[in-house]
Amino acid sequence: MYRVVNKQALAKRLFMYFLPLLLIGVLVGTPFLLLFLGSFALLLWHYHQLYRLSDWLINQRSFNPPEGEGAWEQVFEGIYHLQHRNRKKRNELADLIRRFRDGAEAVPDAVVVLQKDLSIVWCNQLALKVLGLQWPTDHGQRLDNLIRDPKFAKYMRKAIYDEALELENGHNVEQVLEFRVMPYASSQLMVVVRDVTRLKQLEQMRKDFVANVSHELRTPLTVVTGYLEMLDGDALPPPAMWHKAQHTMLEQCKRMDSLVNQLLSLSRIEGARRQDNDKAVNVPQLLKYIETEAHSLNQEKKHQLLFDIDRQLDIRGSEDELRSAFSNLVFNAIHYTKPGGNIVVRWLRDNDRAVFTVTDNGDGIAAEHINRLTERFYRVDKARSRTTGGSGLGLAITKHVLTRHDSALNINSKLGEGSTFSFAFGKDKVIALR
């Protein structure tokens, strides 16, 4: 604890300084001259101490003050303690700001702090990526000048932030961003930006799913209901009509049963799968059964079917799920290739991988449809799919099966030339040659 200079101590020091000068001046007969010289010397000494203080504060980098003399010792010591307290407070403030920034960086959303005039004070790293900001170049820039969207400018100008704003990202038109603005501190705003693209896709998929399931089940139910209403409790319709009605109702019931079974299968495989339960799957034998079914299914269209199978290539996985993935691609090729077409099915080793491909010379698929083929109930040609009996779930099931086996479906297609559907399994799934 440093000593505090008080008035009494200063008065005592001045008295003890000037008293000897006054006495000597009286003895020699020049008291005023000695008092003047003493005052002038004291003034020079104080100016020297002021110079030392100024030089320490401005020029010297040392935190410790120069050694003071007299009353200046307490002055230097007081300034030293004041600086020490200020430095401690600055360190505490810097640590608080660092913790705030670390916390803001850990948030899974983009965060931007603005002044009331919408100029940028600070943003986290995710904001640079999501909003395309540049730091520190954009420091002090207005956010509405960097996000050039009329809806955003109107939203910020209106200054009513009860509801969030959703915008398509200008850097990625398929990305949807949600903006939430909250008053921050006394005169600032905090903008939190969240990527809600996946949520929007799931919401749209849910709507499409409900609409498609309702439609798919309504059609066969309408058919069955119509024929049942035609039946008279006392007499059946003519044999020819009854035979047609019975055949149609059975087909529609089978279609509904198949649709429900596929929905249940899809729901089952969408969950997590324990890979430690994987077993060796004899894929050549599995594909042999699928080939037999394919030839039976191909009796009407009479495609040229070629199965090129490596008889010694097995993998580890779930046999039932893999059967669905293999058969869906083969049967789809048969359904959607014009009569007399060529279909080639291959199961071969490619370096350390096992690769399955189905190639046809059908009509092909337009590029804008390819990314959506694995969505539930998505069809390129809905009328044609219903004619072939397709439910729109086969490729969705295949996608989930492959994801559960650390693989992915690749689709290459050109209009008028045909399509190739393929997937591969890594070396960790491949079993050594038998």
C-alpha positions in Angstrom: 0.0 0.0 0.0 1.6 3.3 -1.0 1.6 6.4 1.2 -0.8 9.3 0.5 0.6 12.8 0.4 -1.3 15.2 2.7 -1.4 18.9 3.1 0.3 18.9 6.5 3.3 16.9 5.2 3.7 19.2 2.2 3.4 22.4 4.4 6.0 20.9 6.8 8.4 20.1 4.0 8.1 23.6 2.5 8.6 25.2 6.0 11.7 23.1 6.6 13.0 24.0 3.1 12.6 27.8 3.3 13.3 28.3 7.1 17.1 27.7 6.8 17.2 30.0 3.7 15.4 32.7 5.5 17.7 32.5 8.6 20.9 32.5 6.4 19.5 35.5 4.4 18.8 37.4 7.6 22.4 36.8 8.8 24.0 37.9 5.5 21.5 40.7 5.0 19.8 39.4 1.8 16.8 37.3 2.9 14.7 38.0 -0.2 17.5 37.1 -2.6 18.0 33.7 -0.9 14.3 33.0 -0.8 14.1 33.9 -4.6 17.0 31.6 -5.4 15.6 28.8 -3.3 12.2 29.1 -4.9 13.8 29.2 -8.4 15.8 26.0 -7.5 12.7 24.3 -6.2 10.9 25.2 -9.4 13.7 23.7 -11.5 13.7 20.6 -9.5 9.9 20.1 -9.9 10.2 20.7 -13.7 12.9 18.0 -13.7 10.6 15.6 -12.0 7.8 16.5 -14.4 10.2 15.8 -17.3 11.1 12.4 -15.8 7.4 11.6 -15.4 6.5 12.6 -18.9 9.5 10.7 -20.3 8.4 7.5 -18.4 4.8 7.7 -19.5 5.5 8.5 -23.2 8.9 7.2 -24.2 9.9 4.4 -21.9 8.4 1.0 -22.2 9.1 -0.1 -18.7 6.1 -0.7 -16.5 8.1 0.3 -13.4 8.4 4.1 -12.7 11.7 5.9 -12.2 12.8 6.3 -8.6 11.1 9.4 -7.2 12.4 11.9 -4.6 10.4 13.8 -2.0 6.8 14.3 -2.7 7.3 12.9 -6.3 8.0 9.5 -4.8 4.4 9.2 -3.8 3.3 10.6 -7.2 5.3 8.0 -9.1 4.1 5.2 -6.8 0.5 6.3 -7.1 0.6 6.4 -10.9 2.3 2.9 -10.9 -0.5 1.5 -8.8 -3.1 3.1 -10.9 -1.6 1.6 -14.1 -1.4 -1.7 -12.3 -5.2 -1.6 -11.6 -6.0 -0.5 -15.1 -3.9 -3.2 -16.6 -5.6 -5.8 -14.4 -9.0 -4.5 -15.5 -7.9 -4.5 -19.1 -6.8 -8.1 -18.8 -10.1 -9.1 -17.2 -12.0 -7.3 -19.9 -9.9 -8.9 -22.6 -10.4 -12.3 -21.1 -14.2 -11.6 -21.0 -14.2 -10.6 -24.6 -12.1 -13.7 -25.5 -14.6 -16.0 -23.7 -17.5 -14.2 -25.5 -15.8 -14.7 -28.9 -14.9 -18.3 -28.1 -18.6 -18.9 -27.2 -19.8 -17.2 -30.3 -17.5 -19.3 -32.4 -18.8 -22.4 -30.8 -22.4 -21.5 -31.7 -23.5 -23.6 -34.7 -25.0 -20.5 -36.3 -23.6 -17.4 -38.0 -23.5 -14.4 -35.6 -23.1 -10.8 -36.6 -23.0 -7.8 -34.1 -24.3 -4.5 -35.6 -24.5 -0.9 -34.5 -28.0 0.7 -34.7 -27.0 2.0 -38.1 -26.5 -1.6 -39.2 -22.7 -1.2 -39.5 -20.8 -4.4 -38.6 -19.0 -4.5 -35.3 -18.0 -8.1 -35.2 -18.9 -11.5 -36.7 -17.8 -15.1 -36.1 -16.1 -17.3 -38.7 -19.3 -19.1 -39.7 -20.7 -15.7 -40.8 -17.8 -15.3 -43.2 -18.6 -18.6 -44.8 -22.4 -18.4 -44.8 -22.9 -14.7 -45.7 -19.7 -14.3 -47.7 -18.4 -11.5 -45.5 -14.7 -10.6 -45.4 -13.0 -9.7 -42.1 -11.6 -7.2 -41.2 -12.4 -5.6 -44.6 -16.1 -5.4 -43.9 -15.7 -4.0 -40.4 -17.8 -0.9 -40.2 -19.7 -1.7 -43.4 -23.5 -1.7 -43.4 -24.9 -5.3 -43.5 -27.7 -4.3 -45.8 -25.2 -3.1 -48.3 -23.4 -6.5 -48.3 -26.6 -8.6 -48.4 -28.3 -7.1 -51.5 -31.7 -8.4 -51.1 -34.8 -6.1 -51.1 -36.6 -8.4 -48.5 -33.7 -8.1 -46.1 -33.4 -4.4 -46.5 -37.1 -3.9 -45.9 -37.0 -6.2 -42.9 -34.1 -4.3 -41.3 -35.6 -0.9 -42.1 -39.0 -2.0 -40.6 -37.1 -2.8 -37.3 -39.8 -5.3 -36.1 -38.0 -8.5 -35.3 -40.7 -10.6 -33.8 -40.7 -13.0 -36.7 -37.7 -14.5 -38.4 -36.8 -13.8 -42.0 -36.1 -16.6 -44.5 -34.0 -15.9 -47.6 -32.3 -17.9 -50.3 -28.6 -17.5 -50.0 -27.3 -15.5 -52.9 -24.1 -17.6 -53.0 -26.0 -20.8 -53.1 -29.5 -20.7 -54.5 -30.4 -24.1 -53.0 -29.6 -22.9 -49.5 -32.2 -21.3 -47.3 -31.1 -19.0 -44.4 -33.1 -17.9 -41.4 -32.3 -14.5 -40.0 -33.2 -13.6 -36.4 -32.4 -10.1 -35.0 -32.2 -9.3 -31.3 -31.4 -6.0 -29.5 -28.0 -6.4 -28.0 -26.4 -4.3 -25.3 -27.7 -0.7 -25.2 -27.3 0.4 -28.8 -26.4 -2.8 -30.8 -28.1 -5.6 -32.7 -27.2 -9.3 -32.8 -28.1 -11.1 -36.0 -28.2 -14.9 -35.8 -28.3 -16.7 -39.2 -29.2 -20.4 -39.3 -29.1 -22.7 -42.3 -32.6 -24.2 -42.5 -32.2 -25.8 -45.9 -32.5 -29.3 -44.5 -35.5 -28.5 -42.4 -37.2 -27.0 -45.4 -36.4 -30.1 -47.5 -37.8 -32.3 -44.7 -40.9 -30.2 -44.5 -41.4 -30.4 -48.3 -40.7 -34.2 -48.2 -43.3 -34.6 -45.5 -45.9 -32.7 -47.5 -45.0 -34.7 -50.7 -45.0 -37.9 -48.7 -48.5 -37.3 -47.3 -49.8 -36.2 -50.6 -48.3 -39.1 -52.6 -49.3 -41.8 -50.1 -52.9 -40.4 -50.0 -53.0 -40.4 -53.8 -51.4 -43.8 -54.2 -53.8 -45.4 -51.7 -56.9 -43.5 -52.9 -56.6 -44.8 -56.5 -56.8 -48.6 -55.7 -59.4 -48.0 -53.0 -61.6 -46.1 -55.4 -61.3 -49.0 -57.9 -62.1 -51.6 -55.2 -65.0 -49.5 -53.8 -66.5 -49.0 -57.2 -66.6 -52.7 -58.0 -68.0 -53.5 -54.6 -70.8 -51.0 -55.1 -71.7 -52.8 -58.3 -72.2 -56.1 -56.5 -75.8 -56.9 -55.6 -76.3 -58.8 -52.4 -78.7 -61.2 -54.1 -77.0 -61.8 -57.4 -73.5 -61.6 -58.8 -72.8 -59.8 -62.0 -72.3 -61.8 -65.2 -69.3 -64.2 -65.1 -67.2 -62.1 -67.6 -67.8 -58.9 -65.6 -67.2 -60.6 -62.3 -63.9 -62.2 -63.5 -62.7 -58.8 -64.7 -63.8 -57.1 -61.5 -62.2 -59.8 -59.3 -58.9 -59.6 -61.3 -58.8 -55.8 -61.0 -59.6 -55.8 -57.3 -56.9 -58.4 -56.6 -54.4 -56.3 -58.5 -55.2 -53.2 -56.7 -55.1 -54.9 -53.3 -51.7 -56.4 -54.1 -50.6 -52.9 -55.1 -51.7 -51.5 -51.8 -50.1 -54.4 -49.9 -46.9 -53.9 -51.8 -46.9 -50.1 -51.1 -47.5 -50.7 -47.4 -44.7 -53.3 -47.2 -42.3 -51.0 -49.0 -43.2 -48.1 -46.6 -42.6 -50.4 -43.6 -39.3 -51.6 -45.2 -38.2 -48.0 -45.8 -39.1 -47.0 -42.2 -37.2 -50.0 -40.9 -33.9 -49.3 -42.8 -33.9 -45.6 -42.1 -32.9 -46.3 -38.5 -29.3 -46.9 -37.4 -27.8 -50.3 -38.1 -25.2 -52.1 -36.1 -22.5 -53.2 -38.5 -21.0 -55.6 -36.0 -24.0 -57.9 -36.9 -23.0 -58.0 -40.6 -22.6 -61.5 -42.1 -21.0 -62.8 -45.2 -23.3 -62.5 -48.1 -22.9 -64.8 -51.1 -23.7 -62.1 -53.7 -23.2 -64.4 -56.8 -25.8 -66.7 -55.5 -28.1 -63.8 -54.6 -27.7 -62.4 -58.1 -28.5 -65.8 -59.6 -31.9 -65.7 -57.9 -32.5 -62.2 -59.1 -31.5 -63.2 -62.6 -34.1 -66.0 -62.5 -36.8 -63.5 -61.4 -35.6 -61.0 -64.0 -36.0 -63.5 -66.9 -39.5 -64.3 -65.6 -40.4 -60.6 -65.4 -38.9 -60.0 -68.8 -41.2 -62.5 -70.7 -43.3 -59.7 -72.2 -40.7 -57.1 -73.1 -38.1 -59.7 -74.3 -35.0 -57.6 -73.4 -31.5 -58.9 -74.0 -30.3 -59.6 -70.4 -26.6 -60.1 -69.7 -25.4 -60.9 -66.2 -21.6 -60.6 -65.9 -20.9 -61.9 -62.4 -17.6 -62.5 -60.5 -18.4 -65.9 -58.9 -15.8 -65.4 -56.1 -16.7 -61.9 -55.0 -18.6 -61.7 -51.7 -19.1 -58.9 -49.2 -20.3 -58.4 -45.6 -23.6 -56.9 -44.9 -27.3 -57.6 -44.5 -28.5 -60.0 -47.1 -32.2 -59.0 -47.1 -31.3 -55.3 -47.5 -28.7 -55.9 -50.2 -31.2 -58.1 -52.1 -33.6 -55.1 -52.2 -30.8 -52.8 -53.5 -29.7 -55.2 -56.2 -33.2 -56.2 -57.3 -34.6 -52.7 -57.4 -32.0 -51.5 -59.9 -32.4 -54.7 -62.1 -36.2 -54.6 -62.1 -36.3 -50.9 -62.7 -34.2 -51.4 -65.8 -36.7 -54.0 -67.1 -39.7 -51.9 -66.3 -38.5 -48.6 -67.8 -36.6 -49.9 -70.9 -38.5 -50.2 -74.1 -39.2 -53.8 -75.4 -36.3 -55.4 -77.1 -33.7 -53.3 -75.3 -30.3 -54.3 -73.9 -29.7 -54.6 -70.1 -26.2 -55.5 -68.7 -25.8 -56.3 -65.0 -22.2 -56.5 -63.7 -20.8 -57.5 -60.3 -17.0 -57.2 -60.6 -13.9 -56.4 -58.6 -12.3 -53.0 -59.2 -8.9 -52.9 -57.4 -9.9 -53.3 -53.7 -13.6 -52.5 -54.3 -16.7 -54.5 -55.3 -18.7 -52.7 -57.9 -22.3 -53.3 -59.1 -23.6 -51.7 -62.3 -26.9 -51.9 -64.2 -26.7 -50.4 -67.7 -29.6 -50.1 -70.2 -30.2 -48.4 -73.6 -33.5 -47.0 -72.7 -34.8 -43.4 -73.1 -32.5 -42.0 -70.5 -33.2 -39.4 -67.8 -33.0 -35.6 -68.0 -30.3 -34.0 -65.9 -32.8 -32.0 -63.8 -34.4 -35.2 -62.5 -31.3 -37.2 -61.5 -30.7 -35.5 -58.1 -34.4 -36.2 -57.1 -34.7 -39.8 -58.2 -34.0 -41.2 -54.7 -36.8 -39.1 -53.1 -39.9 -41.0 -52.0 -42.6 -41.2 -54.6 -40.6 -39.1 -57.1 -41.3 -40.1 -60.7 -40.0 -38.7 -63.9 -43.2 -39.8 -65.7 -46.0 -40.5 -63.3 -48.4 -41.9 -65.8 -45.8 -44.4 -67.1 -44.8 -45.4 -63.6 -48.3 -46.3 -62.7 -48.6 -48.3 -65.9 -45.5 -50.3 -64.9 -46.8 -50.7 -61.4 -44.0 -48.7 -59.8 -44.5 -47.2 -56.3 -41.8 -44.6 -56.4 -40.1 -46.1 -53.3 -37.6 -48.5 -54.9 -34.7 -46.0 -55.3 -35.4 -44.4 -51.9 -35.0 -47.9 -50.3 -31.8 -48.5 -52.4 -30.3 -45.2 -51.3 -30.9 -46.0 -47.6 -29.6 -49.5 -47.9 -26.4 -48.3 -49.5 -25.9 -45.5 -46.9 -26.2 -48.2 -44.2 -23.5 -50.2 -46.0 -21.1 -47.1 -46.4 -21.9 -46.8 -50.1 -23.8 -44.4 -52.4 -25.8 -44.7 -55.6 -24.3 -43.1 -58.7 -26.5 -42.3 -61.7 -25.3 -41.5 -65.1 -27.8 -40.9 -67.9 -28.3 -39.2 -71.2 -31.6 -38.7 -73.0 -32.0 -41.1 -75.9 -28.9 -43.1 -75.0 -29.7 -44.9 -71.7 -28.7 -45.0 -68.1 -26.2 -46.6 -65.8 -26.9 -47.1 -62.1 -24.0 -48.2 -60.0 -22.6 -48.4 -56.5 -19.4 -49.8 -54.9 -18.3 -51.3 -51.6 -15.0 -50.5 -50.0 -12.3 -53.1 -49.2 -13.5 -53.3 -45.6 -16.7 -54.9 -46.9 -15.1 -57.2 -49.5 -14.4 -60.8 -48.4 -11.2 -62.5 -49.6 -11.5 -64.9 -52.5 -13.0 -68.3 -51.7 
